[in-house]
Structures are given as C-alpha cells and as structure tokens.
Amino acid sequence: MAADPFDALNPAQRQAATYGRVVERAVDAGPLLVIAGAGTGKTSTLAHRVAHLVLAGVDPGRILLLTFSRRAAEEMTRRVERIVSGVTGGIAARMAWAGTFHSIGNRLLRLHGRAVGLDPAFSVLDRGDSADLLDVVRHELGLAGRDRRFPRKDTCLSIYSHRVNTQDTLSASLASQWPWCLPYEEDLLRLFRAYVARKQAEQVLDYDDLLLYWHGLVSEPTLAKTVSERFDHLLVDEFQDTNRLQAEILQGLRPDGRGLTVVGDDAQAIYSFRAATVENILEFPTRYDPPAKVVVLEENYRSTQPILDSANAVLRAAERRHEKTLLAHRIGSALPRLVTVADDRAQADYVIASVLAARESGVPLKRQAVLFRSSHHSDVLELELTRRNIPFVKYGGLKFLEAAHVKDLLCVLRWADNPRHRIAAFRALQLLPGMGPGYSARCLEPIAAGRDLEEALNIFSPPAGTRAHWDAFRELVLFLAKPDTPWDGQVEVVRDWYRPHLERRYDAASVRSGDLEQLVRIAGGFQTRERFLTDLALDPPRASGDESGPPLLDEDYLVLSTVHSAKGQEWTEVFVLNVNDGNFPSEFAAGSSALLDEERRLLYVAMTRARDALHLIAPLKYYVTQQPRYGDAHVYGARSRFLTPEVLKTMECIGADLTQAGVSADGGAAENAAPIVDVAAKLRRFWD
C-alpha cells in the first residue's frame, strides 16, 4: 500500500487538509478558514486539502480552485496531481477549474454570458488597451484640453478600477486615494459613463468587467444556483488579497458556506491600494451561522526563532488581527540587526559590504535580497552596485515595459513599424516639447486620410516650442520607417536621440538609462524589428535584469525588490532599506489607523522573508530633493514607530561606519572626531 500522503503534515496542517466528514464519495464540510502564517506551508496545506477531497471521491472536475496568479494555479495543480498519483498508482487528478478570478470569470461568462446580456464572443482588453480606450473617450469629451490639469489616462483607469472593486462611491475612492481629483468628480462620472457605453457597444470587457459581470451573474438567485451547481467545493488561496467584489461573488456562489475553504494570512494583507480589504478575512468566520471553522498554522519552516520573535513583536501592536505566534521549525541564534547609518550613501556601503561578506562565507548573491518600501529607494544602491560591477535584478514598482521611459523609446519604433499605429504615434509626438494632444492629432490627420508618413510629416507645421526639435525627430522617424533600413542598431539610434528628452522629462535619468541599455541588449537577440516588438508585447520580461546579456561563467546576481513584490518569496539574508517614519510607515498613511496597520503588516512581510539573517537599516538623514543629491539641505529621519521598545529587545542595535561621518552609533557626535571649539565663549566676547 502507498504511504499515507498526509504523514508529512504537522497536526494543524492535517486538521485543515482533512476537515469535513467523508460520506459516499463526497466530503460534507462547512465553511473553513485557514490562517496560514508566513512560512507555515500554506501551499502544501491547500494542495493536500484538494487531494483529500479527490481521494475521498469528489470529482476533481467539480472542484473550483481560485488563485491570484496563473503560476500559482499551475503549481497547485501539479502538487495535487503528484499527491493523488502517489496514492492511486499513477491515476492523476484532472483539475479542470483552477485559475485566477479573472480567468475563471472569463470561462463562466463564455458559458452563461447571454443570461447577463453578453455575446459569448466578447473580447477582453488588457490594461494597456483599456487605458488607451479611456484616453480616446477622454479626448472626445474635451477633457484633455482644460486650463487646469485633468487626470491622465492611467490615473483615470486606476480611479475607475478602485471604485468598481471596492463597490464604494466615486467620492469615497477619490477622497481616500486621489483627493486632488475631487474637483473633477462630475467630469470623471461623465467620462466613465462614456467609457462603459463604448465598451458595451463594441462588446469588449476590461479586467474589472470580468468580475462585474460574474458578480451580476451570481446576484440573481436562479443564475447563481446554475453556476454554483457546477462545483461541489470552492477553495480560495491568498484570501486576504480579495476585494469586496470577489468576496461577494463567493458569497453568491456559497451563501451557506458549504464546501467553501479560504486560506490566507491577515498579517500579510498589504494590497489595499489595489482595493483589497483585510475585512474579508477578519470577518469571514462570523458571516456564517454557525461560524466558520478556523485552523491556525503557526509552525514556521522558513525563518529562525530570533527573526520570528522580532516579527511577532512588530505584529503584536496591530489593532485587529487573528491571534497567532509563529514558532520556528529550524534552529538559529543570530539576532536581527537594526543598523543606523549616516545617510543613503552609507546605507548603500553597508549593504554592499555585508552582501560581499556573506558571499565570501558561502551565501550566493541570488540567495540575498534588498527590500524597500518604494521603487526609487534603491536608486543610490543601484548606482553603487553598477559602479562596483555587482550584478543585480530588480523587481517591483512598474513592470519593465510599463515604465514610462521604456514605453517612450518603444513607441517611436512601433510608429515607424506601423504608421497607422495611432496610440504609438500619439505618444511619440508628445515626447517633443510643446507638442500636446491637439497638435499631435493635427499631425496625424493626413495619415488617417490616406497620405503616407513622409508626406504627413513634411507638410506639418509644428508649434513654436517644437520647431528646434522637429527636424531631428522627423528625420529619425523617416529613417526608421524606410523598408531598407537595417534592423541592427535601430534601438541605439532611438536611444541616442531620446537621451536629452529623458533628462528633460524624468528624475533619476542616469538610473532610467540603464533600462534603455537593457533594451539595446535584448534587441540584439532578434533578427527583425517586427519580431522584437511582437515578442515584447506577448511575453515581456518581468524586470530590467531578466535580460542581462551573455551570462558569465560564475553568473550570480543580487535581488532588489519592493516589499509588495517580495511577498511569497524567501532568501537566506535580507536587507530592508529606510526603516524610518515616512517610509515604514509611509507618510501618506499617518492619518489613518487602518492604513497604519497595513504599513505595520508591510514591515512584517519584509521581515519574514529572511531565513537566517535580517538587517533593518535606518539612515539618520535624508537629502532634500530638487538639489544635487549630496547638497547641504537635509532632514533627519526618525526611527520607525513600529520599532517599539518591545521590538528592540529582540534585536541587535548597531551603527555602521558612523565615526567616518562624525556621528556615533547612538546619534551623537563621535568622540575625538574633531577638535572642540568653544563657540559659545566667542559669542559672549562679542559683547565684552
């Protein structure tokens, strides 16, 4: 007989996996909430839960598994198949309904769309298409040519999406996230009405529509029963990341909670800016009568106990949470470090020295990570890593191809490749100073009327502010558009033309130019421009370091990541930058207890990514922006309010190379750093 597949689980994991009563090739189970602390084997537990259902006789084709990424669904399916085939001798479970909320919504709407007024042959817009369509409507309504700034297309789409997914009013969304847009509330309502009407007329759905139509489908009891009867069990991963709309979809499918299992960790709820709400997981047990069963996983298989002691102490101050205390399965005694440094340059020096020391002790660069609250916090570190020839890959912030400067360069190539690509042309023309939407539309009118690109550019009369730049731009586009222009070197030509515009349009141009160098290297692997542009659109790199040129024989790289992008990951050694008030927590969270709790959870997530060593770094001073980085003006950073005396007792507090900056580890002047001058005596002598 095959070994019991649940023997490897600890008691709490086994309780969650086997919850319910097995009856006649079915499992009768009420609602179940699994609170899975960081590193406690959440994925394994959920996979064993699905395997238990299948082995008990539930048809795997009648199990709905909802995750937050396609990769997570595929990994979960593989694990289930492996567990089941180990017991049945090779007969695998066929998980027909595993995927993201949006992908499952798409499939169900193809089947039941006519019931909610949809043609099953509808098209789905990606986020870029949605923003562009919204921008077209924005221009048609005359909202772009105002004497005051009106939100740009991406901001408008974010506002629209937030309002839809929170199921709140537009006023509430604007007040909480975009208060500067409140004066435009009526115009935004008009814009969104026209946007919705355009989508409906063209039978296209954006990502939010997939949830809205699914929500509408299950809001009608008869239709909800039809959809619900397809499934015997519903399982949801990362439940703390669901929004109100998704929670209501689940409620519509399972009003009594029978067969519903949700897994997550309220301590890792950090996506409110995407409209996720921690209330879904906090209130889940009380939504049912009797309340849902709650199983808490506390045995941590990732970190050592000193790291967990610090993380537990940080979380203990949260106002609302499910009670749990993480306990380490692994042995380790090194305390986490709170490292005080002079400024962000000293912070970079400390990180690099520590990273290289760990590498010499046997920890590869790729097993080390530097985490930060916001993407720009690593700017100084990136420059120093580049100067010292230390390879790195950066995750977080915008995806590589969503970064504005990368899109700027690519739009020139896309317009040259297809002169009728109006969206690319619009962006390319507006790279020039003085070229707004009105002049850009005027330039493109001859092309829309059937004239060729060269004629359109030659007859166009640019505005006065653009004339100094027009000839170089026109010659560039026409050079790229010639069929006999060789592909080799085109990206370099556009990069060189774009460099002064990059410096004019964006801060940190030297950092951003590194992404353009990556584009040059990526382009070298393609035979044609068309293939280069098509492949980038269909399968974009996840980060600027994904394509780093020919690998070295000893290839290794340091990981840089925002904390949001690091969730679910782990590294042997972790460095967290800028652990000061204003960053942890963010200055924008100071006025709300709910946002402060989320910021606390964000620091907790960062800390629990570490396996063996954790460094929290707190610079003493930050240089004021809009001046040379190391000019005179600076402010002092207060230690994060989350590092309470209780937390500090669990950590080793040190200073790093502070005497070189004339500052001691406790924040005072370093002894013997300079001769003492009695300035007070001199001042008194003025009046002798």
C-alpha positions in Angstrom: 0.0 0.0 0.0 1.2 3.5 -0.7 2.3 5.6 2.3 -0.2 8.0 3.9 0.3 11.2 1.9 -0.7 13.3 5.0 2.0 11.9 7.3 4.3 14.7 6.3 1.9 17.3 7.6 2.0 18.7 11.1 -1.2 18.4 13.3 -2.6 21.8 12.3 -1.9 21.3 8.6 -3.5 17.8 8.8 -6.6 19.2 10.5 -7.0 21.8 7.8 -6.4 19.3 4.9 -8.8 16.7 6.2 -11.6 18.9 7.6 -15.1 17.6 7.0 -17.0 14.3 7.0 -16.4 11.8 4.3 -19.8 10.3 3.1 -20.5 8.2 0.0 -17.7 9.5 -2.3 -18.2 13.1 -1.0 -17.0 15.4 1.7 -19.6 17.2 3.8 -17.8 20.3 5.2 -19.0 23.7 6.4 -17.0 26.9 5.8 -13.3 26.7 6.7 -10.8 29.5 7.3 -7.1 28.5 7.4 -5.0 31.3 8.9 -1.6 30.4 7.4 1.2 32.4 9.0 4.3 33.3 6.9 6.4 30.3 6.0 3.9 27.8 7.6 3.4 25.6 4.5 0.2 27.3 3.1 0.6 25.9 -0.4 1.3 22.4 0.7 -1.7 22.5 3.1 -4.1 23.7 0.4 -2.8 21.2 -2.1 -3.3 18.4 0.4 -6.8 19.7 1.1 -7.7 19.4 -2.6 -6.0 15.9 -2.7 -8.1 14.8 0.3 -11.3 15.8 -1.5 -10.2 13.9 -4.6 -9.1 10.8 -2.7 -12.4 10.8 -0.8 -14.3 10.5 -4.1 -15.0 14.1 -5.1 -14.8 14.6 -8.9 -11.8 16.9 -9.5 -13.7 18.4 -12.4 -16.2 19.7 -9.8 -13.6 21.5 -7.6 -13.1 25.2 -8.2 -9.7 26.5 -7.1 -9.1 30.2 -7.2 -5.7 31.7 -7.0 -4.1 35.1 -7.7 -1.7 34.1 -10.5 -1.7 31.5 -13.3 1.6 30.2 -12.0 0.1 29.6 -8.5 -2.8 27.7 -10.1 -0.4 25.6 -12.2 1.9 24.8 -9.2 -1.1 23.9 -7.0 -2.5 21.6 -9.8 0.9 19.8 -10.1 1.1 19.3 -6.4 -2.4 17.8 -6.2 -1.7 15.5 -9.2 1.6 14.4 -7.5 -0.1 13.6 -4.2 -3.0 11.8 -5.8 -0.9 9.8 -8.2 1.3 8.7 -5.3 -1.7 7.0 -3.7 -3.6 5.8 -6.8 -0.5 4.5 -8.6 -0.4 7.0 -11.4 -4.1 8.0 -11.9 -3.8 11.8 -11.8 -6.5 14.2 -10.8 -7.8 16.3 -13.7 -8.3 19.8 -12.2 -10.4 21.4 -14.9 -11.3 24.6 -12.9 -8.1 26.0 -11.4 -7.1 29.6 -12.2 -7.3 33.3 -11.3 -10.6 35.0 -10.5 -10.4 36.8 -13.9 -9.6 33.7 -15.9 -12.4 31.7 -14.3 -14.8 34.6 -14.7 -13.9 34.7 -18.4 -14.7 31.0 -18.8 -18.0 31.2 -16.9 -19.1 34.2 -18.9 -18.4 32.4 -22.2 -20.8 29.7 -20.9 -23.5 31.9 -19.3 -22.9 35.3 -20.8 -26.2 35.5 -22.7 -28.0 35.5 -19.4 -26.4 38.8 -18.5 -26.6 40.4 -21.9 -23.2 39.4 -23.3 -22.3 38.0 -26.6 -20.1 34.9 -25.7 -17.7 36.0 -28.4 -16.8 39.2 -26.5 -13.2 40.4 -26.5 -11.0 41.1 -23.4 -8.9 44.3 -23.1 -5.6 44.2 -21.3 -4.8 47.1 -19.0 -2.9 49.0 -21.7 -5.8 48.7 -24.2 -8.2 49.8 -21.5 -6.1 52.9 -20.7 -5.9 53.8 -24.4 -9.6 53.4 -25.0 -10.3 55.5 -21.9 -7.9 58.1 -23.3 -9.7 58.2 -26.6 -13.0 58.8 -24.9 -11.3 61.4 -22.7 -10.2 63.4 -25.7 -13.6 63.0 -27.4 -15.3 64.6 -24.4 -12.8 67.5 -24.4 -11.4 66.7 -21.0 -7.8 66.8 -22.2 -7.8 70.4 -23.3 -8.6 72.1 -20.0 -7.0 75.1 -18.5 -6.4 73.0 -15.3 -4.8 69.6 -15.2 -7.2 66.8 -15.7 -6.1 63.3 -14.6 -4.2 61.3 -17.3 -5.5 58.0 -18.7 -3.7 55.7 -16.2 -4.9 57.7 -13.2 -8.4 57.7 -14.6 -8.3 53.9 -15.1 -7.0 53.4 -11.6 -9.8 55.5 -10.2 -12.4 53.6 -12.3 -10.9 50.2 -11.2 -10.8 51.2 -7.5 -14.4 52.4 -7.4 -15.6 49.2 -9.2 -13.7 46.7 -7.0 -14.4 48.4 -3.7 -18.1 48.7 -4.6 -17.9 52.1 -2.9 -18.9 55.5 -4.3 -16.6 57.5 -6.6 -16.5 60.3 -4.0 -15.1 57.8 -1.4 -12.5 56.4 -3.8 -11.3 60.0 -4.7 -11.2 61.1 -1.1 -9.2 58.1 0.1 -6.7 57.7 -2.8 -6.9 60.7 -5.2 -8.0 63.8 -3.2 -6.5 66.2 -5.8 -9.1 64.8 -8.3 -12.2 65.6 -6.2 -12.9 68.8 -8.2 -13.2 66.7 -11.3 -15.8 64.2 -9.9 -18.6 65.2 -12.2 -16.3 65.1 -15.3 -15.0 61.7 -14.2 -18.5 60.4 -13.9 -19.2 61.6 -17.4 -16.0 60.0 -18.7 -16.7 56.7 -17.0 -20.3 56.6 -18.4 -19.0 57.2 -21.9 -16.2 54.6 -21.4 -18.7 51.9 -20.3 -21.1 52.8 -23.2 -18.2 52.4 -25.7 -17.2 49.0 -24.3 -20.7 47.8 -24.4 -21.2 49.0 -27.9 -18.1 47.1 -29.0 -18.7 44.1 -26.9 -15.3 44.3 -25.2 -14.6 43.7 -21.5 -11.8 45.0 -19.4 -10.4 43.1 -16.4 -12.8 44.7 -14.0 -15.8 43.8 -16.2 -14.9 40.1 -15.9 -15.6 40.4 -12.2 -18.6 42.8 -12.6 -20.4 40.5 -15.0 -19.6 37.4 -12.9 -20.9 39.3 -9.8 -24.1 40.2 -11.8 -24.4 36.5 -12.8 -24.4 35.3 -9.2 -26.5 38.1 -7.8 -29.6 36.6 -9.4 -30.6 33.5 -7.3 -31.6 31.3 -10.2 -28.4 32.0 -12.2 -26.3 31.8 -9.1 -27.7 28.3 -8.4 -27.0 27.2 -12.0 -23.3 28.3 -11.7 -22.9 27.1 -8.2 -24.2 23.6 -9.1 -21.1 23.1 -11.3 -19.0 22.8 -8.2 -19.0 20.7 -5.1 -16.2 22.5 -3.4 -14.7 26.0 -3.7 -11.1 26.8 -2.5 -9.5 30.2 -2.5 -5.8 31.0 -2.0 -4.5 34.3 -0.6 -7.9 35.3 0.7 -6.5 38.3 2.4 -5.9 39.8 -1.0 -9.5 39.7 -2.2 -11.6 42.8 -2.7 -15.2 43.3 -1.8 -16.4 42.4 -5.3 -14.6 39.0 -5.1 -15.9 38.3 -1.6 -19.5 39.0 -2.8 -19.0 36.6 -5.7 -18.0 33.8 -3.3 -21.0 34.7 -1.1 -23.3 34.5 -4.1 -21.9 31.0 -5.0 -22.0 29.7 -1.5 -24.5 31.6 0.7 -24.3 29.0 3.4 -20.6 28.4 3.1 -20.9 24.6 2.4 -17.8 23.3 0.7 -16.0 26.7 0.9 -12.4 26.8 2.1 -10.4 30.0 2.2 -6.7 30.2 3.0 -4.7 33.3 3.9 -3.0 35.4 6.5 -4.4 38.7 7.7 -0.9 39.7 8.8 0.1 39.8 5.1 -2.8 41.9 3.8 -0.8 44.7 2.1 -2.7 45.5 -1.1 -5.4 48.0 -0.2 -4.1 50.2 -3.0 -5.5 47.5 -5.3 -8.8 47.7 -3.5 -8.1 44.5 -1.5 -9.7 44.7 2.0 -8.4 42.9 5.1 -12.0 42.9 6.4 -12.8 39.9 4.2 -10.5 37.6 6.2 -11.1 39.2 9.6 -14.9 38.9 9.3 -15.1 35.6 7.4 -15.9 33.4 10.5 -18.9 35.5 11.6 -20.5 35.6 8.2 -22.0 32.1 8.7 -24.2 30.5 11.3 -22.7 28.5 12.9 -19.4 30.4 12.5 -16.8 29.1 10.1 -14.2 26.6 11.4 -10.8 28.4 11.9 -7.5 26.5 11.8 -4.3 28.4 12.6 -0.9 27.4 11.2 1.9 28.7 13.4 4.8 26.3 12.8 7.2 28.3 10.5 9.6 26.3 8.2 11.4 29.3 6.9 13.0 31.6 9.5 14.9 31.2 12.7 13.3 31.9 16.0 15.1 35.2 16.7 13.7 36.6 13.4 10.3 35.4 14.2 10.4 36.9 17.7 11.0 40.3 16.1 8.3 39.8 13.6 5.8 38.6 16.2 6.6 41.7 18.4 6.0 44.0 15.4 2.6 42.5 14.7 1.5 42.3 18.3 0.7 46.0 18.3 -1.8 45.7 15.4 -5.3 46.8 16.4 -7.2 43.9 14.7 -5.8 40.5 13.8 -6.3 36.8 14.1 -4.2 35.6 17.1 -1.1 33.6 16.2 2.5 33.3 17.3 5.0 31.9 14.8 7.3 29.2 16.1 10.4 28.1 14.2 11.0 24.6 13.0 14.6 25.5 12.1 17.4 26.2 14.6 19.3 29.5 14.6 20.5 32.0 17.1 21.6 35.2 15.2 19.6 38.2 16.3 18.1 40.5 13.6 20.1 43.8 13.3 18.9 47.3 13.4 21.7 49.2 11.7 21.8 53.0 12.0 23.8 54.7 9.2 24.5 58.3 8.3 22.7 58.6 5.0 21.6 56.7 1.9 25.2 56.6 0.6 26.4 55.0 3.9 23.3 52.7 3.6 24.5 51.5 0.2 28.0 51.0 1.5 26.8 48.9 4.4 24.6 46.7 2.2 27.3 46.1 -0.3 30.0 45.3 2.3 27.6 42.9 4.0 26.4 41.3 0.8 30.0 40.6 -0.3 31.0 39.3 3.1 28.0 36.9 3.1 29.0 35.8 -0.4 32.5 35.0 0.8 31.0 32.9 3.6 29.1 30.8 1.1 25.8 32.6 0.5 25.3 33.2 -3.2 24.2 36.7 -4.3 20.9 35.3 -5.5 20.1 34.0 -2.0 20.3 37.6 -0.7 17.7 40.3 -1.2 17.4 44.0 -0.6 13.8 45.1 0.1 12.4 48.6 0.1 9.0 50.4 0.5 9.1 52.3 -2.8 10.9 51.5 -6.0 13.0 54.7 -6.0 14.5 53.9 -2.6 17.1 51.7 -4.3 18.4 54.4 -6.7 21.7 55.1 -4.9 22.3 51.5 -4.2 21.8 50.6 -7.9 24.3 53.1 -9.0 26.9 51.9 -6.5 26.2 48.2 -7.4 26.8 49.1 -11.1 30.0 51.1 -10.3 31.4 48.1 -8.3 30.4 45.6 -11.0 27.9 43.7 -8.8 25.1 42.2 -11.0 21.5 42.6 -9.7 17.9 42.1 -10.8 15.2 44.4 -9.7 11.5 43.5 -9.2 8.7 45.8 -8.2 7.4 49.2 -9.0 6.3 49.2 -12.6 6.9 46.2 -14.8 9.8 46.8 -17.1 7.7 47.5 -20.2 5.3 49.7 -18.2 8.0 52.1 -17.1 7.3 55.4 -18.9 10.8 55.9 -20.3 10.8 52.3 -21.8 7.4 52.9 -23.4 8.7 56.2 -24.7 11.5 54.6 -26.6 9.4 51.7 -27.9 6.6 53.9 -29.2 9.0 55.5 -31.7 9.9 52.1 -33.0 6.2 51.0 -33.1 5.1 54.0 -35.0 7.9 53.6 -37.6 6.9 49.9 -37.9 3.3 50.8 -38.5 2.5 54.4 -39.4 -1.2 53.8 -38.7 -0.5 52.8 -35.0 -2.3 55.9 -33.7 -1.6 55.2 -30.0 2.1 54.8 -30.5 2.2 57.9 -32.8 0.4 60.0 -30.2 2.9 59.1 -27.5 5.9 59.6 -29.8 4.9 63.1 -30.9 4.3 64.2 -27.4 7.9 63.4 -26.4 8.7 66.7 -28.1 8.4 69.9 -26.0 5.3 71.9 -27.0 3.5 69.0 -28.7 0.2 68.5 -26.9 -2.7 66.2 -27.8 -4.2 68.9 -30.2 -1.1 69.4 -32.3 -0.4 65.6 -32.3 -3.9 64.9 -33.6 -3.4 67.6 -36.3 -0.2 65.9 -37.4 -1.9 62.5 -37.7 -4.9 63.7 -39.7 -3.3 63.3 -43.1 -2.3 59.7 -42.3 -5.9 58.9 -41.2 -7.0 60.4 -44.6 -4.7 58.0 -46.5 -1.5 60.0 -47.0 1.8 58.4 -46.3 4.0 59.0 -43.3 6.7 61.1 -45.1 4.1 63.5 -46.7 2.3 63.9 -43.4 5.5 64.8 -41.5 6.7 67.1 -44.3 3.5 69.2 -44.5 3.0 69.5 -40.7 3.8 72.9 -39.2 4.9 72.3 -35.6 4.2 74.8 -32.8 6.9 77.4 -31.9 8.2 75.4 -28.9 8.7 72.3 -31.0 10.5 73.7 -34.1 14.0 73.4 -32.7 13.4 69.6 -32.2 11.2 68.9 -35.2 13.7 68.3 -38.0 15.8 65.8 -36.0 12.6 63.9 -35.0 11.2 63.8 -38.5 14.5 62.5 -39.9 14.7 59.8 -37.2 11.1 58.5 -37.9 11.6 58.5 -41.7 14.9 56.8 -41.4 13.4 54.0 -39.2 10.4 53.7 -41.5 12.4 53.0 -44.7 12.0 49.4 -45.6 15.7 49.1 -46.5 17.0 50.4 -43.1 18.8 47.6 -41.4 17.4 46.5 -38.1 20.8 46.2 -36.4 21.4 49.4 -34.5 17.9 50.9 -34.6 17.4 50.8 -30.8 20.8 52.5 -30.3 19.8 55.3 -32.7 16.5 55.9 -30.9 18.2 55.8 -27.5 20.7 58.4 -28.6 18.0 60.7 -29.9 15.9 60.2 -26.8 18.6 60.8 -24.2 18.1 64.6 -23.9 14.4 64.2 -23.7 14.8 61.5 -21.0 16.9 64.0 -18.9 14.2 66.7 -19.5 11.2 64.6 -18.7 12.2 62.4 -15.7 14.1 62.5 -12.5 16.9 59.9 -11.9 17.7 59.8 -15.6 21.0 58.0 -15.1 19.2 55.1 -13.4 16.5 55.0 -16.0 19.1 55.0 -18.8 20.1 51.6 -17.5 16.8 50.2 -18.6 17.3 51.5 -22.1 20.7 49.8 -22.2 18.9 46.6 -21.3 16.6 47.2 -24.3 19.6 47.5 -26.6 20.9 44.1 -25.3 17.5 42.5 -25.7 17.2 43.8 -29.3 20.5 42.1 -30.2 18.8 38.7 -29.8 16.2 39.3 -32.6 16.5 39.1 -36.3 13.8 41.7 -37.2 12.1 44.7 -35.6 8.7 43.1 -36.0 9.7 40.0 -34.1 11.3 42.2 -31.4 8.2 44.3 -30.9 5.8 41.3 -31.1 7.7 39.2 -28.6 8.0 42.1 -26.1 4.2 42.6 -26.3 3.3 38.9 -25.9 6.0 37.8 -23.4 7.6 40.8 -21.7 10.5 40.4 -19.3 9.4 40.7 -15.7 12.2 43.1 -14.7 15.1 45.0 -16.2 17.5 42.4 -15.1 15.7 39.5 -16.7 17.7 40.0 -19.9 21.2 40.8 -18.9 23.3 39.8 -21.9 25.6 36.8 -22.2 26.0 35.0 -18.9 29.3 34.9 -17.1 30.8 31.5 -16.2 30.2 32.3 -12.5 26.9 34.1 -13.1 25.1 35.3 -9.9 23.0 38.3 -9.1 21.7 40.2 -6.1 17.9 40.6 -5.8 16.4 44.0 -5.4 12.7 44.2 -4.8 9.8 46.2 -3.4 8.2 44.5 -0.4 5.0 44.1 -2.3 6.7 42.2 -5.0 8.7 40.1 -2.4 5.6 38.6 -0.8 5.7 34.8 -1.1 9.5 34.8 -1.6 12.3 33.9 0.8 16.1 34.5 0.9 18.9 33.4 3.3 19.9 37.0 4.0 17.5 40.1 3.8 18.3 43.8 4.0 15.4 46.2 4.4 16.2 49.8 3.5 15.0 53.1 5.1 13.2 51.7 8.2 12.2 55.2 9.3 9.0 57.0 9.8 7.9 58.4 6.4 8.8 55.1 4.8 7.7 52.5 7.4 5.1 53.7 7.8 4.6 55.8 4.6 4.0 59.5 5.3 0.7 59.0 3.4 -0.6 56.5 6.0 -0.2 58.7 9.1 -3.8 59.9 9.2 -5.5 56.5 9.3 -5.3 53.7 11.8 -6.3 51.2 9.2 -3.5 52.3 6.9 -1.0 52.4 9.7 -1.9 48.7 10.5 -1.3 47.9 6.8 2.1 49.6 6.9 2.9 47.5 10.0 2.0 44.4 8.1 4.2 45.5 5.2 7.2 45.6 7.6 6.2 42.3 9.0 6.1 40.8 5.4 9.6 42.2 4.8 11.0 40.7 8.0 9.5 37.3 7.4 11.2 36.9 4.0 14.5 36.2 5.8 15.7 32.7 6.7 18.9 33.2 8.6 19.9 36.9 8.7 17.8 40.1 8.8 19.2 43.6 8.6 16.8 46.6 9.1 18.7 49.8 8.1 17.8 53.3 9.3 19.6 56.3 7.8 19.9 59.3 10.1 19.4 61.9 7.4 17.8 62.2 4.0 18.8 64.8 1.5 16.2 67.2 0.2 15.1 66.7 -3.4 15.3 69.2 -6.2 19.0 69.8 -5.4 22.3 67.9 -6.0 21.9 64.6 -4.1 24.7 65.5 -1.6 23.9 69.2 -1.3 23.6 70.9 2.1 19.9 70.6 2.7 18.7 67.5 4.5 16.2 66.3 7.1 16.7 63.8 9.9 14.8 60.6 9.8 13.0 59.4 12.9 13.2 55.7 13.8 10.1 53.8 12.6 7.3 53.9 15.2 6.9 50.2 14.6 10.3 49.5 16.3 8.9 49.8 19.8 11.0 49.0 22.9 9.4 45.5 22.9 10.7 45.0 19.3 14.1 46.5 20.0 14.6 44.0 22.9 14.6 41.2 20.2 17.2 42.9 18.0 20.9 43.8 18.0 21.2 47.6 17.5 24.4 48.8 15.9 25.9 51.7 14.0 27.8 51.2 10.7 30.9 53.3 9.9 29.3 56.3 11.6 32.5 57.7 13.0 33.6 58.4 9.5 30.7 60.7 9.2 31.3 62.4 12.6 28.3 60.6 14.1 28.2 58.0 16.8 26.0 54.9 16.8 23.7 56.5 19.3 23.2 59.5 17.1 25.5 61.9 19.0 28.8 63.4 17.9 31.6 60.9 17.6 34.3 61.3 20.3 37.6 62.8 19.1 36.1 63.2 15.6 37.2 66.9 15.5 38.8 69.4 17.9 36.3 71.0 20.3 35.7 74.8 19.6 34.1 76.8 22.3 31.8 78.8 20.0 29.7 80.0 23.0 32.7 81.8 24.5 33.3 83.5 21.2 29.7 84.7 21.0 29.9 86.1 24.6 33.0 88.0 23.7 31.1 89.9 21.0 29.5 91.9 23.8 32.5 92.4 26.1 
